[in-house]
Amino acid sequence: MDILARIDELRNQRAWSVHKLAKEAGLQQSTLNNLYERNNAPTFPTLEKICAAFGISFAEFFSEYKEITLSGEQKDILDKWEFLSAEQKKGLLPILFKKM
């Protein structure tokens, strides 16, 4: 994984500049500029601050999975799913995954 590319991806998702990331992470902007100029990976403590600024864990940072955005209707269905009994869930699964 290209760590700097991942940082850029997360910055772009939030429309953050390098300056904004530095401010949110409590880092000097020169620290981030040096990473990009030298194409170096950040140190563990620096990456820890960057992840904290983004509000994500190291696992999320290194995850290959993309974030999924659910519609209001999808969230509502998942919320209701939690209150169904095991028998109700078992009955719904064949309907939900019926081949069309």
Secondary structure, 3 states (H helix, E strand, C coil): CCHHHHHHHHHHHHCCCHHHHHHHHCCCHHHHHHHHHHCCCCCHHHHHHHHHHHCCCHHHHHCCCCCCCCCHHHHHHHHHHCCCCHHHHHHHHHHHCCCC
